[in-house]
Amino acid sequence: MERLRKDDIVEVISGVNNGKQGKILKFNAKRTRAYVEKVAMVKKHSKATQQNPSGGIIEKEASLHTSNLMLVDPSTKKPAKTGVKSLKDGKRVRYFKQSGTELK
């Protein structure tokens, strides 16, 4: 089971963007990298195309390694450690270790 998934709210715990929170837009499990909304913004120079006739400089999110991200507990709004547990019906669910809150 994945520690992080798309649409999770995460906080950056190390690096230049330390302390910033955002939602995961894209997640690449193979490369263990995630794109977080409004975090690690980079400028990309784009050539003029039919979709973007003027071209120019576009700001977009760069990927962050998942080891630098931590899930945010919705009850405390702070990053917390997570675990995986099995329910009685056999489903596996992610939960926060401190508060015990389960994730979808």
C-alpha positions in Angstrom: 0.0 0.0 0.0 1.3 3.4 -0.9 2.3 5.8 1.8 1.2 8.8 -0.3 -1.5 9.1 -3.0 -2.9 11.7 -5.4 -5.1 14.4 -3.7 -3.5 13.8 -0.2 -2.5 17.0 1.7 1.2 16.9 2.5 3.8 19.1 4.1 7.4 19.4 2.9 9.7 18.4 5.8 13.1 19.3 4.3 14.8 21.4 1.7 14.2 24.9 0.3 10.4 24.5 0.5 10.4 23.3 4.1 7.1 23.9 5.9 4.9 24.5 2.8 1.7 22.5 2.6 -0.2 21.5 -0.5 -2.3 18.8 -2.3 -0.5 16.2 -4.4 -1.4 16.8 -8.1 0.5 13.9 -9.7 2.3 11.0 -8.1 4.9 8.8 -9.8 5.3 5.7 -7.7 8.0 4.2 -10.0 10.3 7.2 -9.5 9.0 7.9 -5.9 8.3 11.6 -6.8 5.3 13.8 -6.3 4.1 17.1 -7.7 2.6 19.3 -5.0 0.3 22.2 -5.7 2.0 25.6 -5.4 5.2 24.1 -4.0 8.6 23.9 -5.7 7.6 26.3 -8.6 10.0 26.5 -11.5 10.0 28.6 -14.6 9.8 26.8 -18.0 10.5 28.5 -21.3 8.1 27.3 -23.9 8.1 27.7 -27.6 5.1 29.1 -29.4 2.6 26.4 -30.4 -1.0 26.3 -31.7 -2.3 25.9 -28.1 -0.1 28.6 -26.8 0.6 31.0 -29.7 2.6 33.6 -27.7 4.9 31.0 -26.0 6.9 32.6 -23.2 7.8 31.6 -19.6 5.4 29.3 -17.8 5.5 28.7 -14.0 4.8 25.1 -13.0 5.4 22.7 -10.2 8.6 20.6 -10.0 8.6 17.1 -8.6 9.7 16.4 -5.0 11.0 13.2 -3.6 8.5 11.4 -1.4 11.0 11.1 1.4 10.8 14.9 1.8 7.0 14.8 2.2 4.8 13.9 5.2 1.0 13.5 5.3 -0.9 16.2 7.2 -3.4 15.1 9.9 -6.7 16.8 9.1 -7.6 17.0 12.9 -4.4 18.8 13.9 -3.4 20.4 10.6 0.2 19.2 11.3 2.3 16.5 9.7 2.2 13.1 11.4 3.5 9.6 11.0 1.2 7.1 9.3 0.7 3.4 9.3 -1.4 0.7 7.6 -3.8 -1.5 9.5 -6.2 -4.3 8.4 -9.9 -3.9 9.3 -12.1 -6.9 10.3 -13.5 -7.1 6.7 -10.0 -7.6 5.3 -9.6 -4.0 3.9 -6.3 -2.3 4.5 -6.5 1.4 5.5 -4.0 4.1 6.2 -4.2 5.8 9.6 -2.3 8.5 11.7 -0.4 6.9 14.5 -0.8 9.8 17.0 -4.5 10.5 16.6 -5.7 7.2 15.2 -7.6 9.0 12.4 -8.2 6.8 9.4 -7.7 8.0 5.8 -10.0 7.1 2.9 
